[in-house]
Amino acid sequence: MSSLALLGGTPVRSRPWPRWPVRDETERQQLLDSFDNSSWGGFPFPGKKTSELAERFARFQDAKYGIPCANGSISLEICLRAAGVKAGDEVIVPCTSWVATGAAPIWVNAVPVFVDINPVNYCIDVDAIEAAITPRTRAIIPVHLGSAMADLDRLTDIAARHGLALIEDCAHAHGNRWRDRGVGSWGTFGSFSFQTSKILTSGEGGFITTNDDVLRQKVMSMVNCGRKEPGYDGFQGHILGYNARMTELQCALMLAQLARAEELQQRKEAAADLLTRGLAEVGGFIAVPRDPRETRRGIYQFILKYDASQFCGLPRDRVLEALAAEGVDMDGVFYVPMPFNPIFAARSDEFPMLRERYGDGIQAPETLRRMKFPVAMRFAHEEGCWLHYPYLLDGEQGVRDIVEAVAKVKKHAADLA
């Protein structure tokens, strides 16, 4: 009998990994403070906790201004509208991301233009952006993906040369720094998510950063139903708004989460460096390389590249199945290219601005046949592996267990064939 746990052997690890989300009495006390003061919802806006989070999280990301909002999906839509994107405009997005990145342009009657990702760190292919720009292009939404960052030097240059809004999707990038400056402070806007799985979480919630005071005021107005009130009434006209306020209870949770952000980041960074070296010695799983301009990584999920040649040519998912049995669970298909995700059901009879580019809709058969994303498809179905970030909070022992599990599966890969 093989020693692999999948085939009846004893797993490398049976004890649980660190729980998520990380929480302690700090969260409880923040919530009780809001509870006792009857400060629960998001109105009046901004409340005490909302204002405190706006200032502290913006400073954490090196942005001048910050606005909490309902979630990290509507935040993208608000950014596009505040940036002046209108019906029929084009917005360039990477094909690999959560569907909100590509859906946000559709929600404002604009048209998403999907480009492939690069094969080095799987963020948006900057060369493909240059090729996709047309007279209708108004914005770019790069995504800082997993444990990597999009090339902000080139992106800011492209946006400036072509007069485009640059909206950084930072849902995975709390605390990330590019050349020692926080992401979300480089473009026109930064958009963050505080959803349950994110690095810092209040269950749901989002955040928008900007360095432009007029844009800050427009965003605050849109978040608060289109109201113009002292502090955000210094722009012309009115904007049709949303009720996209983050509640005081959610902001209270985020203030507690933010208090431990630096400590968690340092623990994850140290473990990630150890794991990168350990896996390089074993072979078969290579960490996405760290660009030297990435001076701090928050690490949402730690992305690895699977090399089938090191595992007797086995498909990635068979090896991940064996690793899960050893107690090290990774995701393979985390994101398929957005147009191929079943929930990205954008039809032209609902969103007519799509028709010229996408016919009956983005998922119409004749449209999908034209979609070619070779790097993203290979990443999704063959080589991409997403290691859950709480694993990195287990320190050196957790790293040893991961490396041992990979080495064990590699040694006995022939048994899986």
Residue, then its C-alpha position, 0 to 999 in steps of 0.5 A: m500500500s502507498s504511504l500517500a494518505l489519499l491511498g490509505g497512508t497517514p497524512v502529514r498533518s491532521r491538526p487544524w490550521p489557524r482559524w479565520p478570521v483572526r479575532d479577539e477581545t478587540e473586535r468585541q469591545q469595538l462592537l460593544d462601543s457601537f452597540d452601547n451608543s446605539s450607533w449601528g447603521g450607516f446613517p447619519f453619514p458619516g458616523k463616528k466609526t465611519s469617519e475614523l475608519a476613513e482616515r485610518f485606512a486611507r493613511f494605511q494605504d498612503a492615500k489622501y482620502g478614503i470612503p467606506c462603502a457597502n462592499g468591494s463590488i459597488s465600489l468599482e461601479i462608484c469609481l467608474r461613475a465618479a471618474g466620468v465613465k458613461a454609456g458606450d465607453e470602454v474599460i479595459v480589465p484583466c480576464t482573470s479576476w472576480v466577476a465584479t471587476g468586469a461587471a462594474p463597467i456593464w453596470v454603468n452602461a459601459v463596455p468591458v474589454f478583456v485582456d489576458i494576464n501575463p505569464v510571470n505573476y498572472c496580473i494584467d498583461v500591460d502590453a495587451i492594454e496598449a494594444a486594446i486602447t481605442p478612441r472609446t477607452r476611458a479607464i483601466i481596472p488592473v487587479h493586484l492578484g493573490s500575492a502579486m501586484a500589477d506593474l504600477d509604473r507602466l500602468t500610471d504611465i499608460a493612463a497619463r499618456h492616454g488620459l485614462a482613469l486608473i482604478e486599482d482593484c485592491a480587493h486582494a491587496h490590503g497593506n500592499r506597497w509598491r516602491d514603498r507606497g501603498v497600492g490604491s494611492w497610485g491611480t485615480f481610485g483604489s477599490f478594496s473589499f472587506q468581504t469575509s475571505k479578505i485579508l482584513t474583514s468585517g464580513e462585508g464592506g468596501f473602501i474607496t481611496t483617492n488623492d483628489d478632493v473633488l472626487r472624494q466629495k462625489v464618491m461620498s455623495m454617491v455612497n449617501c444616496g446622492r445627498k450633498e452635505p457639508g464636507y462633500d458639497g463642493f462640486q457642481g450639480h447632483i449625481l444620482g446616488y446609491n444607498a451604499r453606506m457601510t454600517e457603524l458596526q462593520c466599521a467597528l470590526m474593521l478598526a479592530q482588524l486594522a489594529r493587527a494588520e501590521e503584525l499579521q502581514q509580518r507573520k505572513e511575509a516571513a512564512a512566505d519567504l520560508l515557503t518559497r525557499g523550501l518549495a524551490e528545494v523540493g521542486g514542482f511548485i514555484a512561488v510567483p516571483r516577487d517583483p523587487r518593486e513590491t516592498r510589502r505584500g499583504i498576501y491574500q492567497f499565495i499563488l504557486k505555479y505547478d510543474a507537471s514534469q516534476f510529478c510524472g506528468l500528472p494533471r494538477d488537480r490530481v496532485l492537489e487532491a493528494l495534497a488535500a488528503e495530506g492536510v494541505d488544501m489548495d485551490g486549483v481553479f480559483y478564477v476562470p476567465m470572466p467571460f467563461n464564468p457561468i455567473f457572468a451572464a451579461r446579455s445585450d437585451e439587458f445591457p444594449m451597449l454590449r451589442e456592438r462588441y459582443g453581439d447577443g451577449i458576452q456568453a453568446p456562443e459565437t462571442l465565446r468562440r472568439m475569446k482567446f486568453p491562452v495564459a489565463m486558461r493555462f493558469a486556471h486549468e493547468e498550472g495555477c495553485w492558490l494556497h490559503y493565506p491562514y496557512l501562513l499564520d502557522g509559522e515555521q511548523g506550518v511551512r514545514d508541513i506544507v513542504e513535507a506534504v509536497a515532497k511526499v506527494k512528489k516522491h510517490a507521484a507514480d502511485l497516483a498515476 
